[in-house]
Amino acid sequence: MSPSTSRPPATDVATDVATDVATDVATDVTEELRALVYELSRRLDEHSRQCVTELGLTLSQANALRDLGTPLTTRELAERMCCEPSNVTFVIDRLEAAGLVRRQPHPHDRRARHLVLTPAGVELRHRLLDQVSRQSPLAHLSGSERDRLRDHLLRALDRAPTT
């Protein structure tokens, strides 16, 4: 600095910095949490995609297998997968051709068909869920740590505005 440039006293600079830090702490923590949740989500998604690929499935097929732990109609499965029933029909056609799913009459609605996993479908579903869970980026957390993380995320989501 040249002699003609005045410098604020050190105490004023420290006070300004402390004020800025105090003001930005909540924003910084929120931004850090946002970045961490985003990165964890990205890694979980990447891990899931790798597991699905190793099992010779598409992501849609894996989602259908995951959701078919109990028999569902095409419409119910579409709702769970957040897609149109016509998209689910295409996925189920492929899974049925592979011997993983079968369509059977609905027990209470003659117009509807239940989607049911075959024994091979049940076995593949178990392998998928086990592989995704066992090798997950969250696998090193204890059960109670995962429970606490889930509870905190649910609380945050319950209070978050929806779009």
N, C-alpha and C positions, 0 to 999 in steps of 0.2 A: 504494500500500500504506500502511496506517496504521502509525504508529510501533510499535504493539504486535505487529504481525505480523512474525515473523522470516523472513528470507530465507536460503536456503542459500548458502554461499560459491560464488562463480562457478566455482571449480575443480571443486567437486563436481557442479555442473550440467553442466559440459563433460564430465566423466568419464562421467556418466550418459548423456548424449547420445551420446558416442562408443561406449559399450557397447551402447546400443540400436541405433545405426547398424550396428555390426559384427555384431550378432546378426541384424539384419533385412536385411543386404545380400543374402544368398543368397535369401531370401524375396522381396525386392524385385525382384531380377533375374529370378527364376523367374516372378513375377507379370507383369513387363514382357514377358518372352518369350511367356508365355501370351496376353497381350493382343495382342501383335504378330502372333503366328501366327493368332489368331482373326480379327483385322482383315484380314490378308492373305487368309485363306481366304474371308472374306465378300466382299472385293473381287474375287477370282478368280471366285467363284461368280456375283457380279453381272455381271461382264464376260462370262462364258460364257453366261449367260441372255440378255444383250443380243445377242450374236452369233447365238445359236440363233434368237431371235425374228426378227432381221433376215433370216435365211435361210428363214423360214416353217416352222420345225420346232418340235416340242415338245421338251422336255428329254429325254424317253425316246427319241424318234426320233433325236435327235442322239447320245445315248449308244450306241444300237444301231449307227448309222452308224460311229461312232468304233471300236467293238469289232469290226466286220465287215471289218477290214483283210484278213482271211483267212476263207475259208468256215468256218462253224460250224453246229452243229445248234441247234435252239431251246433245248434243255436247256443246252448249253454257253454260249450267249449269255445265258440267264437267270442262270447262275452268275456270269458276268462282271458282269452288271448288278445282281446281288444281289436278284433278284426271282423270282417264280414263272413257270414256263414259260407258263402261261395269260396272264399279263400281256404277255409277249414276243410271244405269238401275235397279240394285239390290235395291238401296235405294228408288227409285221411286216406284218400285213394292210394297214395304212395305207400303209406304205412300198412295199409291192408294188403297191397301187392307184395310187400316184404314179409307178410305173415306176422306183423306185430299188433295189429288191431283187427277186430271184426265188428261188423254191424249186426245187431240182433234186435228183435222186436222189443219195444218199450213195454214194461209190465203193466202200465196203466193207460197208455195212449196208443191206440192202434195206428194212428197216423205217423207216429214218431219212431225213430230207431235209436237205440242206445249204442254208443261207441264203447267197446270193451277191449281191454288189453288181452292178448293171447298169452299163454305161458312165456313165450319168447319175448313178448312185449313187456311183461312184468319183470323178467330177468334183465332186459336192457334198461328199463326204467330204474331199477335198483342200481345197476352199474353206473348209469349216468349220474344219479343223485349222489351216490357214494364218491365218485371221482370228483365231481364239482365241489362237494363239501370237504372231502379229505385234503385236497390240494389247494383249497381256496386261500386267498390272501388273508382271510380271517381265521384260518385253521390254527394258528399259533395262539389265539386268544382262548382263555379258559371259558367254560360254559357260562360262568357268572359274568365274565367280562363281556361276552357276546350279548347276554341278557341285558346288562346295563346299557350297552351301546344301542341295542334295539329300543329299549325304553326311552332313552334320551332322543333318539331320532323320531320315534312316534310322538313324543311330546312336542318336539319342534314342528313336525308336520301337522299335528292337531291345531296348532296356533297359527300356522302359516296361511296367508290368504290364498285362495284358489283362483285360478284363471279361467 
